Amino acid sequence: MPSASEPPVAGPPAPGPSRPAAPAPEPPVAGPPASAPDGARPPSPEPSRPPEPSRSGPARPAAAGPERLRSLSVAPWSVAREVAAGAADALGVRDVGLGEALGQTLAEGLTALVDLPSFDTSAMDGWAVAGPGPWRVGGDEGILAGRGSIAPLADGHAVRIATGARVPPGATAVLRSEHGVVGPHGELQAQRRVTHGQDVRPRGQECQKGDELLPAGTFVTPPVLGLAAACGYDQVRVVPRPRVEVLVLGDELLREGSPHDGRIRDALGPMLGPWLEALGAEVVATRRLGDEASALGGALEASDADLVLTTGGTAAGPVDHVHPTLRRLGAELLVDGVAVRPGHPMLLARLGDGRHLVGLPGNPLAAVAGLFTLAAPLLRALAGRPAAQRSWAQVAEVVPGHASSTRLVPVVRRPDGWLLPLRFHGPAMLRGLAGADALAVVPPGGLAAGDAAEVLVLPRPGGAP
């Protein structure tokens, strides 16, 4: 939520001032075509309704890839995300019991093993009836759920039936308990009109045997588990969650207590793990290392995680050891700097054994920008999930832009769906992010009030609303 100093704006905004003149276009390197500069929004058809996002996403450049990017000092933001999304194949598949599958990804489509329901089923408590009423009620015990063979029901007869019970052969409808009255001589009278098939769930209503229910790449949620169980599955074939190790670098970081004597609290260690879990990863460890090249190198060589995430040390200062360590280990740099603010010193590397490393800047908001720029699409690729669908919303006020880089700005979505930028969005700040719903992607030159911005929705770990 916005702070008390940022009252919500009521209603759609009035047209804002014109956006500053766009900067000169970037050189024609690997990236979106000149007509769609990095982070550019689609044209808004009218001020009160955001445009429909492109279903196909940005066009893939002919030479987008690590070979072309090696010659760039920084990669355009959209190209960096595209490279991260294509940097890895899905991890190997495995068969797991339903109790282990939550949070993993279906490696194969979920196909119905049986019809659902697998027999005609009563949708309500009441009477199964045959033909037009009134009916003579028989069967003192009635029909309960779970019963096997059931005697056919003759025309003009009725039998008590429970919700979920098998409808007997010959029945034409189910009369709800509250809609019928049994007279003194055992005759059942309907108090409302009864139609053929009423309150009967016919066999195969939801699906028929062999139907594909969910495609490969579906994230396994509780309803997916329920559907698989209903269809008779005991195991499903999945791509496991990528294993991630977080290395928090810096001699100046404290693990507890208040900042003092030039040292600051580690804000990233507590924050990154829950977000990585929400993005579908399994966090195997969060380790804190000092500013020593040998410590970083040893940690990278010892890690067996699919992805190692480092914080800090990605620039070129005297204790920034990430680049030299990657060179020593023979790693391949896929993205080395991104034209985004905050977070431009982020990087993506492929280690020699096929594992990956995402290097995040040390400033908190800059690190979060790196997490959602590079780590999020890479994790989807490792997990065998399709790229996240892009979404757009209109901004409620002017959002200044950088001259040549994309900006990621914390925003809150108002009840009317418009985005309100939050204050406190400097690279080292978390106050704005703590109240944000999403990050707005602001193209070079900025956005005018009413313009549509791409939105990176921030996941809510722990089931928070």
ZISULZI-V512810 format. One record per pair of residues at least 6 apart in sequence whose C-alpha atoms are under 8 Angstrom apart, sorted by the first residue. I is the first residue (numbers start at 1). J is the second residue. Records with the same first field share a line. If there is no record, write none. Layout:
# ZISULZI-V512810
I: J ; J
This chain:
# ZISULZI-V512810
1: 412 ; 435 ; 436 ; 437
2: 8 ; 412 ; 422 ; 432 ; 435 ; 436
3: 435
6: 422
8: 414 ; 420
9: 396
11: 416
12: 48 ; 396 ; 416 ; 418
13: 396 ; 397 ; 449 ; 450
14: 449
15: 448 ; 449 ; 450
16: 397 ; 398 ; 448 ; 449 ; 450
17: 398 ; 448 ; 449
18: 448
19: 398 ; 445 ; 446 ; 447 ; 448
20: 445 ; 446
21: 445
22: 403 ; 444 ; 445
23: 403 ; 404 ; 444 ; 445
25: 34 ; 37
26: 404
28: 34
29: 68
30: 61 ; 62 ; 63 ; 64 ; 65 ; 68 ; 69 ; 79
31: 38 ; 60 ; 61 ; 64 ; 75 ; 76 ; 78 ; 79
32: 38 ; 58 ; 59 ; 60 ; 61 ; 78 ; 79
33: 59 ; 61
37: 443
38: 76 ; 77 ; 78 ; 79 ; 405 ; 406 ; 443 ; 444
39: 77 ; 78 ; 406 ; 441 ; 442 ; 443 ; 444 ; 454
40: 442 ; 443 ; 444
41: 443 ; 452 ; 453 ; 454
42: 51 ; 53 ; 452
43: 51 ; 452
44: 50 ; 51 ; 451 ; 452
45: 51
47: 450 ; 451
48: 450
49: 394
50: 392 ; 393 ; 394 ; 451 ; 452
51: 392 ; 452
52: 392
53: 390 ; 391 ; 392
54: 390
55: 389 ; 390
57: 390
60: 82
64: 79 ; 83
65: 83 ; 334
66: 83 ; 333 ; 334 ; 335
69: 75 ; 334 ; 335
70: 333 ; 334 ; 335 ; 336
73: 336 ; 337
74: 335 ; 336 ; 337 ; 338 ; 339 ; 344
75: 335 ; 336 ; 337 ; 338 ; 339
76: 338 ; 339 ; 340 ; 405 ; 406
77: 338 ; 339 ; 340 ; 373 ; 405 ; 406
80: 335 ; 338 ; 373 ; 374
81: 373 ; 374 ; 377
82: 377
83: 334 ; 335
84: 348 ; 374 ; 375 ; 377 ; 378
85: 374 ; 377 ; 378 ; 380 ; 381 ; 387
86: 378 ; 381
87: 334 ; 378 ; 381
88: 378 ; 381 ; 382
89: 381 ; 382 ; 384
90: 239 ; 381 ; 382 ; 383 ; 384
91: 239 ; 240 ; 242 ; 382 ; 383 ; 384
92: 239 ; 240
93: 107 ; 237 ; 238 ; 239 ; 240
94: 237 ; 238 ; 239 ; 240
95: 235 ; 236 ; 237 ; 238
96: 235 ; 236 ; 237 ; 238
97: 234 ; 235 ; 236
98: 225 ; 229 ; 233 ; 234 ; 235 ; 236
101: 220 ; 225 ; 236 ; 238
102: 220 ; 221 ; 222 ; 225
103: 219 ; 220 ; 221 ; 241 ; 280
104: 219 ; 220 ; 238 ; 239 ; 240 ; 241 ; 280 ; 383
105: 216 ; 217 ; 218 ; 219 ; 220 ; 238 ; 239 ; 240 ; 241 ; 383 ; 384 ; 385
106: 215 ; 216 ; 217 ; 218 ; 219 ; 220 ; 236 ; 237 ; 238 ; 239
107: 216 ; 217 ; 237 ; 238 ; 239 ; 384
108: 215 ; 216 ; 217 ; 237 ; 238
109: 212 ; 213 ; 214 ; 215 ; 216 ; 217
110: 212 ; 213 ; 214 ; 215 ; 216 ; 228
111: 209 ; 210 ; 211 ; 212 ; 213 ; 214
112: 207 ; 208 ; 209 ; 210 ; 211 ; 212 ; 213 ; 231
113: 209 ; 210 ; 231 ; 232 ; 233
114: 208 ; 209 ; 210 ; 231 ; 232
115: 203 ; 204 ; 205 ; 206 ; 207 ; 208 ; 209 ; 231
116: 203 ; 204 ; 205 ; 206 ; 207 ; 208 ; 209 ; 230 ; 231
117: 201 ; 202 ; 203 ; 204 ; 205 ; 206 ; 207
118: 203 ; 204
119: 166 ; 167 ; 202 ; 203 ; 204
120: 166 ; 167 ; 200 ; 201 ; 202 ; 203
121: 163 ; 164 ; 165 ; 166 ; 167 ; 200 ; 201 ; 202 ; 203
122: 161 ; 162 ; 163 ; 164 ; 165 ; 166 ; 167 ; 174 ; 199 ; 200 ; 201
123: 163 ; 164 ; 174 ; 199 ; 200 ; 201
124: 162 ; 163 ; 164 ; 174 ; 176 ; 199
125: 161 ; 162 ; 163 ; 176 ; 177
126: 160 ; 161 ; 162 ; 174 ; 175 ; 176 ; 177 ; 178
127: 158 ; 159 ; 160 ; 161 ; 174 ; 175 ; 176 ; 177
128: 158 ; 159 ; 160 ; 161 ; 167 ; 168 ; 171 ; 172 ; 173 ; 174 ; 175
129: 135 ; 153 ; 156 ; 157 ; 158 ; 159 ; 171 ; 172 ; 173 ; 174 ; 175
130: 153 ; 154 ; 155 ; 156 ; 157 ; 158 ; 170 ; 171 ; 172 ; 173
131: 155 ; 156 ; 157 ; 171 ; 172
132: 156
133: 156 ; 188 ; 189 ; 190
134: 156 ; 187 ; 188 ; 189 ; 190
135: 156 ; 157 ; 158 ; 187 ; 188 ; 189
136: 156 ; 157 ; 158 ; 186 ; 187 ; 188
137: 157 ; 158 ; 159 ; 160 ; 186 ; 187 ; 188
138: 157 ; 158 ; 159 ; 160
139: 159 ; 160
140: 160
141: 160
142: 159 ; 160 ; 161 ; 162
143: 159 ; 160 ; 161 ; 162 ; 165 ; 166
144: 161 ; 162 ; 163 ; 164 ; 165 ; 166
145: 162 ; 163 ; 164 ; 165 ; 166
146: 165 ; 166
147: 165 ; 166
150: 166 ; 168 ; 169
151: 168 ; 169
152: 168 ; 169 ; 170 ; 171
153: 159 ; 168 ; 169 ; 170 ; 171
154: 170 ; 171
155: 170
158: 188
161: 167
167: 200
172: 196 ; 197 ; 198
173: 194 ; 195 ; 196 ; 197 ; 198 ; 199 ; 200
174: 197 ; 198 ; 199 ; 200
175: 190 ; 194 ; 198 ; 199
176: 199
179: 190 ; 191 ; 192
180: 188 ; 189 ; 190 ; 191 ; 192
181: 188 ; 189 ; 190 ; 191
182: 188 ; 189
183: 189
207: 213
217: 384 ; 385 ; 386
218: 385
219: 385
228: 234
239: 383 ; 384
240: 383
241: 280 ; 281 ; 282 ; 382 ; 383
242: 280 ; 281 ; 282 ; 305 ; 306 ; 307 ; 379 ; 382 ; 383
243: 281 ; 282 ; 283 ; 284 ; 305 ; 306 ; 307
244: 281 ; 282 ; 283 ; 284 ; 285 ; 305 ; 306 ; 307 ; 308 ; 309
245: 283 ; 284 ; 285 ; 286 ; 287 ; 303 ; 305 ; 307 ; 308 ; 309
246: 269 ; 272 ; 273 ; 283 ; 285 ; 286 ; 287 ; 308 ; 309 ; 310 ; 311
247: 286 ; 287 ; 288 ; 289 ; 308 ; 309 ; 310 ; 311
248: 268 ; 269 ; 286 ; 287 ; 288 ; 289 ; 310 ; 311 ; 312
249: 288 ; 289 ; 290 ; 291 ; 310 ; 311 ; 312 ; 313
250: 288 ; 289 ; 290 ; 291 ; 312
251: 289 ; 290 ; 291
252: 262 ; 263 ; 264
253: 263 ; 264 ; 265 ; 266
254: 263 ; 264 ; 265 ; 266
255: 265 ; 266
256: 265
257: 265
258: 264 ; 265
259: 265
267: 364
268: 311 ; 364 ; 367
269: 286
273: 283 ; 286
274: 461
275: 459 ; 460 ; 461
276: 282 ; 283
277: 283 ; 461
278: 459 ; 460 ; 461 ; 462
279: 376 ; 379 ; 459
280: 379 ; 380 ; 383
281: 379
284: 305
289: 295 ; 296
291: 319 ; 320 ; 321
292: 319 ; 321
293: 321 ; 322 ; 325
296: 321 ; 322 ; 325
297: 325 ; 329
300: 308
305: 355
306: 355 ; 356
307: 355 ; 356 ; 357 ; 358
308: 356 ; 357 ; 358
309: 357 ; 358 ; 359 ; 360
310: 357 ; 358 ; 359 ; 360
311: 359 ; 360 ; 361 ; 362 ; 367
312: 320 ; 359 ; 360 ; 361 ; 362 ; 363
313: 319 ; 320 ; 321 ; 322 ; 361 ; 362
314: 320 ; 321 ; 322 ; 323 ; 345 ; 346 ; 347 ; 359 ; 360 ; 361
315: 345 ; 361
322: 359
326: 332 ; 349 ; 351
329: 351 ; 352
330: 351 ; 352
331: 349 ; 350 ; 351 ; 352
332: 349 ; 350 ; 351 ; 352
333: 347 ; 348 ; 349 ; 350
334: 347 ; 348 ; 349 ; 350
335: 346 ; 347 ; 348 ; 349
336: 345 ; 346 ; 347 ; 348
337: 344 ; 345 ; 346 ; 347
338: 344 ; 345 ; 346 ; 347
339: 404 ; 405 ; 406
340: 405 ; 406 ; 407 ; 408
341: 366 ; 402 ; 405 ; 406 ; 407 ; 408 ; 427
342: 365 ; 366 ; 369 ; 407 ; 408 ; 426 ; 427
343: 360 ; 361 ; 365 ; 366 ; 367 ; 369 ; 370 ; 427
344: 361 ; 366
345: 360 ; 361
346: 358 ; 359 ; 360 ; 361 ; 367 ; 370
347: 358 ; 359 ; 360 ; 374
348: 356 ; 357 ; 358 ; 359 ; 374
349: 356 ; 357 ; 358
350: 356 ; 357
351: 357
358: 374 ; 375
359: 370
360: 366 ; 367 ; 368 ; 370 ; 371
361: 367 ; 370
363: 427 ; 428 ; 429
364: 427 ; 428 ; 429 ; 430
365: 425 ; 426 ; 427 ; 428 ; 429 ; 430 ; 433
366: 427 ; 428
369: 408
372: 456
377: 387 ; 388
380: 386 ; 387
381: 387
390: 454 ; 455
391: 454 ; 455 ; 456
392: 452 ; 453 ; 454 ; 455
393: 417 ; 418 ; 419 ; 452 ; 453 ; 454 ; 455
394: 417 ; 418 ; 419 ; 449 ; 450 ; 451 ; 452 ; 453
395: 418 ; 419 ; 420 ; 421 ; 447 ; 448 ; 449 ; 450 ; 451 ; 452 ; 453
396: 418 ; 419 ; 420 ; 421 ; 449 ; 450
397: 420 ; 421 ; 448 ; 449 ; 450
398: 446 ; 447 ; 448 ; 449
399: 421 ; 442 ; 446 ; 447 ; 448 ; 449
400: 445 ; 446 ; 447
401: 407 ; 442 ; 443 ; 444 ; 445 ; 446 ; 447
402: 443 ; 444 ; 445 ; 446
403: 444 ; 445
404: 444 ; 445
405: 443 ; 444
406: 441 ; 442 ; 443 ; 444
407: 440 ; 441 ; 442 ; 443 ; 444
408: 439 ; 440 ; 441 ; 442
409: 421 ; 422 ; 425 ; 439 ; 440 ; 441 ; 442
410: 421 ; 422 ; 425 ; 432 ; 433 ; 436 ; 437 ; 438 ; 439 ; 440
411: 419 ; 420 ; 421 ; 422 ; 433 ; 436 ; 437 ; 438 ; 439 ; 440
412: 419 ; 420 ; 421 ; 422 ; 435 ; 436 ; 437 ; 438
413: 419 ; 420 ; 437 ; 438
414: 420
422: 432 ; 436
423: 432
424: 430 ; 431 ; 432
425: 431 ; 432 ; 433
436: 458
437: 457 ; 458
438: 455 ; 456 ; 457 ; 458
439: 455 ; 456 ; 457 ; 458
440: 453 ; 454 ; 455 ; 456
441: 453 ; 454 ; 455 ; 456
442: 453 ; 454
447: 453
